[in-house]
Structures are given as C-alpha cells and as structure tokens.
C-alpha cells in the first residue's frame, strides 16, 4: 500500500515528536521538490517532463567528532505491517541514493536547506514508521535473511548492487523498532522531568575521547548523532535539577548532576553488563563519584535481566578488587526497565483533522 493522505502525515507527526528531545533541528521547508542535475542516470526512460527529486524534511545537527553540521535529507515512510518488505525498502533506498547524489551538488537544494554556517555534509535518512504497530520482523533480515530450515527456499533479500550510491555517500535507516526505542526514551525523559529527576533543557549526549575519534567541539550540550541513536546504548550527561521554594524564596538543588545510560540490548548475560561497566570505566564515567542510572529502553529484554545486572556488578567489584566503600557505591547503581512506547494514530481520525 502506497503512502497517501493522512497516513503520509503520520510519519511527519512522529518524527517531529522524536527529534526535538535529541536536539535535532529542522532545516528549511517541508515537502519540496528540487530539479535533478543528473537526468541521464536518474530520469525514467519513459518520462517526458523534467525530472525532480522529493524532499520530505531535512534534519540537522552538529557532529562533535567531525565539527560539521550533518544535513539529513529524510524520506518519511508510514506503512502497515504487510507493506514493509524487500521491494519497498530497496526502492526507497535507491530513490534516496539518487536524491542525495544530486542534493550534494545542487545549488537549488543548498539555497533551500543548507542554512547553517561552517562545514556541512549531506546524507540520506530513510525513516520507516509502522502505523498499525504490528510489525515484529527483524528489519535487517531483509538485507541478510537467515537460512531456511530444511530444504526451504532462502527468502528474497535486498540487493545492495541495485541501490545507486555514489562514493563517500551515506544513507542511514531508522526502522520501526528503533522508532519504538526512541519514543520510549522520550517518554521516560519526560517522566523524569515531571518528577524533578532530570533537567528540562540542561543536558547533552555524551561522546568520549577515542583513539581514532576526538571531540573537537566545545558546546555544553551535544545533540544525539544518528549513529548514537542506533548504537547498543546512548549516554546522556545532565546538570543538576533545581526547584524553587516559595516559602524561602530560594532555589535549591533537588537532584544531582550525573549520567543516564539508555540501553538497547536484551541483557542476556552478566558478561553483557560487565562489558558495559568496563566501557563506562574506560570513558572515565564509572569512577565511584558520578551518579549513573542504567535504563533499559528496548522491548527485547531477557527475563533474568536484573539478575544478570546484579551479578555483573558483583563480578566487576571482585575482579577489580574494589574496597567495601567503592563496592557499595557500585552496587547502588540503579537499573530501571523503561515501559515500551508505541505511538498509535488512527488514519481515519487524522483524515478528520485535515
């Protein structure tokens, strides 16, 4: 089923709700076409009129490792479960690849969407929203399906050779399960704000200094990069939360500064969490002083996830010979299971609102 009318609007509503919390901005207008500058390769043979490329929306953010603005030319898709398939994804990626190929060199595109100062990079983003919330398939199996059982025929897969991507060009995908993960994070952040356990504005996404990647930007609060949103975990560094006491007419700290780690893996073993603790230690976050909260935001959770986490804490303290005080601080680390969120909008109701 193709996108049309109210259904097409659903992806716009969901995407606009998501990205503000992750400190992304909308750059330029919605729903515009721009002229193709490579018709020899992109224009269908039987097409008479001039060829154009569609732009649903362009999101932007500053990448702290690259010190450049990333402009994500985004194709918003909203489909029912049965319409998310190999042909749909391959067609959408191929179209997006051609769009980005022209957008990178189009003066018309730059005039509309590249409104930032300094260096920038144009990439493609395919945003696939499942509006009936019934899609449970592993999206990436469309690229590499598991072998069939017995003598069954291997399922059809996406042929990357059919997707026209130029050298150095990048396409990102945000698929239904990632959208659910992101919505769960946002709902959790909003709840923490309401409970005075997380600041409304004074937070940013944390990027460690790595061997081959260095943070080269001095901003106080970094946005989430598209890579971090699809990674196994997402770290947020936040300031203290303050409230105002009307009786004393003074502001006071009601929650300390710290870190929240949103985890996007099932927690199937204690070693999984042990590895996470080791990474936090290498990032200089796990030091016995910082307030760290681990929050599980994926819907795929192991039934024994709390036991695995607790066992990992005990092992980590033992292996690194923590003294009793350091051990008690480590064992006090919070693990919270975030309720899974799936937005549901009725396309019929949406049609009444137009």
Residue pairs with C-beta under 8 A, 6 or more apart in sequence:
1 79
1 80
1 82
1 83
3 11
3 77
3 78
3 79
5 347
5 351
5 354
6 347
6 348
6 350
6 351
6 353
6 354
7 78
7 131
7 347
7 350
8 76
8 78
9 78
9 350
9 354
10 78
10 129
10 131
10 345
10 347
10 350
11 56
11 76
11 77
11 78
11 127
11 129
11 131
12 30
12 56
12 57
12 76
13 345
14 78
14 129
14 179
14 183
14 343
14 345
15 57
15 74
15 76
15 127
15 129
16 26
17 183
17 186
17 343
18 179
18 182
18 183
18 186
19 26
19 59
21 185
21 186
21 189
22 61
22 182
22 205
22 223
22 224
22 229
23 61
23 204
23 205
23 221
23 222
23 223
23 224
24 59
24 60
24 61
24 223
24 224
25 59
25 60
25 61
26 57
26 58
26 59
26 60
27 58
27 59
27 60
27 71
27 113
27 114
27 115
27 116
28 55
28 58
28 112
28 113
28 115
29 112
30 56
30 57
31 54
31 55
31 56
31 57
32 54
32 55
32 112
33 52
33 53
33 54
33 55
34 52
34 53
34 55
34 102
34 103
34 106
34 108
34 109
34 112
35 50
35 51
35 52
35 106
35 108
36 42
36 43
36 50
36 51
36 52
36 53
36 98
36 102
37 102
37 105
37 106
38 98
38 101
38 102
39 50
39 51
41 98
41 164
42 51
42 53
42 98
42 101
42 102
43 51
44 51
53 95
53 98
53 99
53 102
53 103
54 75
54 99
55 73
55 99
55 103
55 109
55 112
55 113
56 74
56 75
56 76
57 74
57 76
58 71
58 72
58 73
58 74
58 113
59 71
59 72
59 74
59 125
60 69
60 70
60 71
60 72
60 116
60 120
61 69
61 70
61 223
61 224
61 225
62 68
62 69
62 70
62 217
62 219
62 222
62 223
63 69
63 70
63 225
64 207
64 215
64 216
64 217
64 219
64 222
64 225
65 207
65 213
65 214
65 215
65 216
65 225
66 119
66 121
66 216
67 118
67 119
67 216
67 217
68 118
68 119
68 120
68 121
69 116
69 118
69 119
69 120
69 121
70 120
70 121
70 123
70 225
70 226
71 113
71 114
71 116
71 120
71 121
71 122
71 123
72 123
72 124
72 125
72 172
72 226
73 96
73 99
73 100
73 103
73 113
73 122
73 123
73 124
73 125
74 124
74 125
74 126
74 127
75 92
75 95
75 96
75 99
75 124
75 125
75 126
75 127
76 127
76 129
77 88
77 92
77 126
77 127
77 128
77 129
78 129
78 130
78 131
79 88
79 128
79 129
79 130
79 131
80 130
80 131
80 132
80 134
81 130
81 132
81 134
81 135
84 128
84 130
84 135
84 137
84 139
84 176
85 142
86 142
86 156
86 157
86 158
89 126
89 128
89 142
89 158
90 158
90 159
90 162
90 163
92 126
92 128
93 126
93 158
93 163
93 171
93 173
94 162
94 163
94 164
96 124
96 125
96 126
96 171
97 124
97 163
97 164
97 165
97 166
97 169
97 171
98 164
99 124
100 122
100 123
100 124
100 166
100 169
100 171
101 164
101 165
101 166
101 169
102 109
103 109
103 113
103 122
104 122
104 166
104 169
109 122
114 120
114 122
123 169
123 170
123 171
123 172
123 226
124 169
124 170
124 171
124 172
125 171
125 172
125 173
125 174
125 226
126 171
126 172
126 173
126 174
127 174
127 179
128 139
128 173
128 174
128 175
128 176
128 179
129 176
129 179
130 176
130 179
131 344
131 345
131 347
133 342
133 344
135 176
139 173
139 175
139 176
139 177
140 175
141 155
142 157
142 158
143 157
143 158
143 160
144 157
145 154
145 155
145 156
145 157
147 154
148 154
148 155
163 171
165 171
172 226
172 230
173 230
174 182
174 226
174 229
174 230
177 299
178 229
178 230
180 299
180 340
180 341
180 342
181 264
181 297
181 298
181 299
182 229
183 341
183 342
183 343
184 297
184 299
184 338
184 339
184 340
184 341
185 234
185 262
185 297
185 338
186 341
187 338
187 339
187 341
188 262
188 295
188 297
188 338
188 339
189 198
192 198
193 199
193 200
196 241
196 243
196 254
196 255
197 241
197 255
198 238
198 241
198 255
198 260
199 238
199 239
199 240
199 241
201 221
202 221
202 238
202 239
203 221
203 236
203 237
203 238
203 239
204 219
204 220
204 221
204 222
204 223
204 236
204 237
204 238
205 222
205 223
205 224
205 225
205 228
205 234
205 235
205 236
205 237
206 222
206 235
206 236
206 237
206 259
206 283
206 285
207 215
207 222
207 228
208 215
208 282
208 283
208 284
209 215
224 234
228 234
231 264
232 263
232 264
232 265
233 261
233 262
233 263
233 264
233 265
233 276
234 261
234 262
234 264
235 259
235 260
235 261
235 262
235 283
235 285
236 259
236 260
236 261
236 262
237 257
237 258
237 259
238 257
238 258
238 259
238 260
239 257
240 253
240 255
240 256
240 257
241 253
241 254
241 255
242 251
242 252
242 253
242 254
243 251
243 252
243 254
244 250
244 251
244 252
245 251
245 252
256 291
257 291
258 290
258 291
258 292
258 293
259 285
259 290
259 291
259 292
259 293
260 292
260 293
260 295
261 276
261 280
261 292
261 293
261 294
261 295
262 295
262 297
262 338
263 276
263 294
263 295
263 296
263 297
263 298
264 297
264 298
265 272
265 298
265 300
266 272
266 298
266 300
266 301
266 302
266 305
267 273
267 296
267 301
267 302
267 305
267 308
267 309
268 302
268 308
269 308
270 308
270 309
270 311
270 312
270 315
271 312
272 308
272 312
273 308
273 309
273 312
273 313
274 312
274 315
274 316
276 294
276 312
277 286
277 312
277 313
277 316
278 316
280 286
280 292
281 287
285 292
286 292
286 330
288 326
288 329
288 330
292 333
292 334
293 333
293 334
293 336
294 309
294 333
294 334
294 335
294 336
295 335
295 336
295 337
295 338
296 305
296 335
296 336
296 337
296 338
297 338
297 340
298 340
299 340
301 337
302 308
305 335
305 337
306 335
309 335
310 331
313 330
313 331
313 333
314 331
316 322
316 330
317 326
317 327
317 330
317 331
322 330
